Amino acid sequence: MRLKLALLTATALLAGSAPQAVAQAPAHVPVDRPVINAGPPRDVTWQPGPVRSPSGRRAPNVIVILVDDLGYNDLSFNGGGVAGGAVPTPNIDAIGRQGVQFEQAYSGHGTCAPSRAALLTGRYPTRFGFEFTPTPLRFARQVRAHHYGRVNPVYFADREKDVIPMVEMGVPTDQIMLGQVLQNAGYHTIQLGKWHLGEAPKFQPQVRGFSETLGFTGGGSMFLKKEDPRVVNSIQGFDPIDMQLWATLQFYVRKDGGEPFEPKRHMTDYLTDEAIAAVEANKNRPFFMYLAYNAPHTPLQATREDYESLSHIQDHKLRVYAAMIRQLDRNVGRLTQALQERGLEDDTLVIFTSDNGGAYYLGLEDINRPFRGWKQTFFEGGIRVPMMMKWPAAIRPGSIYHAPVSHFDIFATSVAAARGAMPKDRPMDGVDLMPYVTGRKLGRPHEVLFWRTGPYRVVRAGDWKLQVTERPQKDWLYDLSADPTERVNLAEAMPEKVAELKRLLAAHDAQQVKPLWPELGQSPVMLDHSLIRPQQEGDEYVYWGN
């Protein structure tokens, strides 16, 4: 009933107060994804490696830990942390303290799937048309039927004729993924958790370079069943995305693309259990592990144990979210401890990052502090992400790297560490960060970085950042060296700089390709407060398209 009420609020759209009249999306459409009937929990067997490790120095293992929608301020590394620092994250922090912290790390995009595509291909996702997050048609329609206030969503119903099936929304098979390159370098490759890069068999991880997989191919999963006595839930009735997730997500995983079954416990704990089991099975051979937790993305579901340990946090939603951060940190610690116990720590490159910034629709105001904006924007709060890397055999502990880096550098850095071969038949946007981290190479890895989703385009050149938006029709120019939180828009005062950066955007766009599926709609995102607070006169916003 709550979902139905949220969708019916579309009748209250205030078209005249938006920048232009909006098309109302139908509130009731057919289900466009099948229901998955998951079997009971079962044991997983990982392919065993050699009984003994070969003599001599072995190639390093590579572990990429990618979390989902982590806010820049969710970690306590730099004096931040959830609930005013009430929930420390010592295990995640330790990766940076024992290795290198990247002060200006950027995601490849402002939402989940294109950012993951950038990381795993080493390229801008717009180079191969993966510009928008795969979204079911029903979901796109219903989210745009929601009433936000003064500024409301737009929906492009005329584009529905160009929509392809959800399962066909994947990274094209001619793109070379990180797992494929490392397989060719002799690595055993493992994927765990969220995929979100295509659900049809030809797109799934077990045929895109991963020897073994365990997880879910879509963009989300329940962490436990809603009614499980081990879970504490927080449902955001004000958020159309959250209501859709509670109505449609299921609780399951697949091993190597096989039949679905339920995990034995909370997804974050379960994925770590299996990651440790996979480390044990592969301790005597080089392996690459891509561990993509779906935490702390909505739906907000914490273990009762973690929730009860945070009784000092009074707000229920914040307490559930904080409990998920606490649980995530504990599990990262469990994995790094497993490496240490097996004597693998020195020869394992561990990279930790988030796919994008914290979400506007959570209704938690401080998760991206001090940066402005959210996931679903290209303001720093949406694309500036925590990123840290440790490799005791090669990186001096306590290192800090100041220049801008990107998710697609993870590809090149991992390949170089594994002594693999980078693809030579296409432009590659990532670079190996190790020479910069160790000081063997000076200068910046990137003088220019770009982002694009539909008509919303962004360039960072040196310390200048230009954002060009269609709704509102506006240029936003910032000098990040003096204004890293993007408070002073210099566009009107510096038209020549705007023109210079627009020429860079045009040249970049000329090298990109048409999106593989259309942008069906756009939703407003207020820059300076979350969705739970009503829109006010004078609020600044951008429209995010997908």
Salt bridges, closest charged atoms under 4 A:
ASP43 OD1 - LYS264 NZ 2.36
ASP68 OD1 - ARG116 NH2 3.34
ASP68 OD2 - LYS194 NZ 2.67
ASP69 OD2 - HIS297 NE2 3.48
ASP69 OD2 - LYS375 NZ 2.89
ASP93 OD2 - ARG97 NH1 3.82
GLU103 OE1 - HIS402 ND1 2.72
GLU131 OE1 - ARG452 NH2 2.84
GLU160 OE1 - ARG141 NH2 2.47
ASP162 OD2 - LYS161 NZ 3.79
GLU168 OE1 - LYS202 NZ 3.35
GLU199 OE2 - ARG33 NH2 2.45
GLU212 OE2 - HIS188 NE2 2.73
GLU212 OE1 - LYS255 NZ 3.16
ASP228 OD2 - ARG230 NH2 2.82
ASP256 OD2 - LYS255 NZ 2.70
GLU262 OE2 - LYS225 NZ 2.73
ASP269 OD2 - ARG265 NH1 3.80
ASP269 OD1 - ARG330 NH2 3.63
ASP273 OD1 - ARG265 NH2 2.86
ASP273 OD1 - ARG334 NH2 2.48
GLU280 OE2 - LYS283 NZ 2.94
GLU280 OE1 - ARG342 NE 2.68
ASP306 OD1 - ARG326 NH1 2.42
ASP306 OD1 - ARG330 NH1 2.75
GLU341 OE1 - ARG342 NH1 3.86
GLU345 OE2 - LYS390 NZ 3.10
ASP347 OD1 - ARG57 NH2 3.07
ASP355 OD2 - ARG116 NH2 2.95
GLU365 OE1 - ARG533 NH1 3.86
ASP366 OD1 - ARG369 NH2 2.31
GLU380 OE1 - ARG384 NE 2.83
GLU380 OE2 - LYS465 NZ 2.74
ASP409 OD1 - HIS446 NE2 2.77
ASP425 OD1 - ARG426 NE 2.81
ASP429 OD2 - ARG127 NE 2.84
ASP463 OD1 - ARG444 NH2 2.92
ASP463 OD1 - ARG460 NH2 2.81
GLU470 OE1 - ARG471 NH1 3.37
ASP475 OD2 - LYS502 NZ 2.96
GLU486 OE2 - LYS465 NZ 2.91
GLU500 OE1 - LYS497 NZ 3.31
ASP509 OD1 - ARG452 NH1 3.27
ASP509 OD2 - ARG457 NH1 2.90
GLU519 OE1 - ARG159 NH1 3.41
ASP528 OD1 - ARG372 NE 2.74
ASP528 OD1 - ARG487 NH1 3.28
GLU537 OE1 - ARG150 NE 3.59
ASP539 OD2 - HIS529 NE2 2.78
GLU540 OE1 - ARG372 NH2 2.37
GLU540 OE2 - LYS474 NZ 2.79
